[in-house]
Amino acid sequence: MGRLGSLVRQLQDTHIAETAAAIARVTEAPGQVQSWVEAMVGSIQGGGTILACGNGGSAAEAQHLVGELVGRFRRERAPISAIALGSEFPTLSAIANDYDYGKAFSRQAEALGRRGDVLVGISTSGNSRSVIEAMRVARARGVFTVGLTGKIPGGLRDVSDLLVQASSTETSTIQEVHLFLIHLVCNVIETYLFDDQYQADRELMRKVVP
């Protein structure tokens, strides 16, 4: 196997163990995910829009969430209204240049956010100023705010109507848990709103259990 192969195996096993443990810890508190799904389903059913933002890897995850909603996750269905703040570079750079980067997302949240929408602000540290400012502005406009962060929530706690935490302080592990949760939430939303068999089973249960 050689030294490199041994190192790959060693770090792979460690990585798997760390990520699996962090996912297990977050799924032990399913109420967080249920509340997140309920907020998004309520917004979607009410004609709202899902907004998302983050920096670096969290920006990629915000765009990933939006891509799954506007496109599809596993099922053919109608598109869901969703926008990743900061994904248009000319707009992002104009705001950062004319104001400062702390307003990178808040300016867009002010322009686009409406009562009944949901903003998912992603920050592994919980202290990304641009994300916190966006959450603050959105909340003032009646947008329901979901903070997606790690074990230490930082300032994100103060601006989140709902806080969803990955129980880790390691950035890469937090990001992997966030991606797991994003996929889980998208799967639940698609099943709950668009799966014909699930809808039929729900209707049958209503008749059996009054």
Residue pairs with C-beta under 8 A, 6 or more apart in sequence:
1 9
18 168
18 170
18 173
19 173
19 176
19 177
22 166
22 167
22 168
22 173
22 174
22 176
22 177
23 176
23 177
23 180
25 167
26 32
26 33
26 164
26 165
26 166
26 167
26 177
26 180
26 181
27 33
32 162
32 163
32 164
32 165
33 164
33 181
33 184
33 185
33 188
35 162
36 146
36 162
36 164
36 181
36 185
37 185
37 188
37 189
37 192
39 118
39 144
39 146
39 161
39 162
40 50
40 118
40 185
40 189
41 189
41 192
41 193
42 48
43 49
43 50
43 116
43 117
43 118
43 144
44 50
44 80
44 81
44 189
44 193
45 193
46 116
47 81
47 116
48 81
48 114
48 116
48 117
48 118
49 81
49 82
49 83
49 112
49 114
49 117
49 118
50 65
50 66
50 69
50 80
50 81
50 82
50 83
50 117
50 118
50 120
51 82
51 83
51 84
51 85
51 109
51 112
51 113
51 117
51 118
51 119
51 120
51 138
51 143
52 62
52 63
52 65
52 66
52 82
52 83
52 84
52 85
52 119
52 120
52 121
52 122
53 59
53 62
53 84
53 85
53 86
53 105
53 108
53 109
53 119
53 120
53 121
53 122
53 130
53 131
53 134
54 60
54 61
54 62
54 121
54 122
54 123
54 128
54 131
54 148
55 123
55 128
55 130
55 131
57 124
57 171
57 175
58 122
58 123
58 124
58 128
58 131
58 148
58 175
58 178
59 84
59 86
59 87
59 122
61 122
61 175
61 178
61 179
61 182
62 84
62 85
62 86
62 87
62 120
62 122
63 84
63 87
64 179
64 182
65 82
65 84
65 120
65 182
65 185
65 186
66 82
66 83
66 84
66 87
68 182
68 183
68 186
69 79
69 80
69 81
69 82
69 186
69 189
70 79
70 80
70 81
70 82
71 79
72 190
73 183
73 186
73 187
73 190
74 187
74 190
75 190
75 191
75 194
75 195
77 190
77 193
77 194
78 194
80 189
83 112
85 104
85 105
85 108
85 109
85 112
85 134
86 92
86 104
86 105
86 108
91 108
92 104
95 103
95 104
95 107
95 108
96 103
96 104
99 107
101 129
101 130
102 129
102 130
102 133
103 130
103 133
104 130
104 134
105 121
105 130
105 131
105 133
105 134
106 130
106 133
106 134
106 136
106 137
106 138
108 134
109 119
109 134
109 135
109 137
109 138
109 141
109 143
110 137
110 141
113 119
113 137
113 138
113 141
113 143
114 141
114 142
114 143
115 141
115 142
115 143
116 142
116 143
117 138
117 143
117 144
118 143
118 144
118 145
118 146
119 134
119 135
119 138
119 143
119 144
119 145
119 146
120 146
120 148
121 131
121 132
121 134
121 135
121 145
121 146
121 147
121 148
121 156
121 159
121 160
122 131
122 148
122 149
122 178
123 131
123 132
123 147
123 148
123 149
123 154
123 156
124 149
124 150
124 171
124 174
124 175
124 178
125 149
125 150
125 152
125 154
125 171
126 147
126 149
126 150
126 152
126 153
126 154
126 155
126 156
126 157
127 154
127 155
127 156
128 156
131 156
132 155
132 156
132 158
132 159
135 145
135 147
135 156
135 159
135 160
136 159
138 145
139 145
139 159
139 161
144 161
144 162
145 159
145 160
145 161
145 162
146 160
146 161
146 162
146 163
146 164
147 153
147 156
147 157
147 159
147 160
147 162
147 163
147 164
148 164
148 178
148 181
149 156
149 163
149 164
149 165
149 166
149 174
150 165
150 166
150 167
150 168
150 169
150 171
150 174
151 165
151 166
151 167
151 168
151 169
151 174
152 169
153 160
153 163
153 165
156 163
157 163
164 181
166 173
166 174
166 177
166 178
166 181
168 174
168 177
191 198
192 198
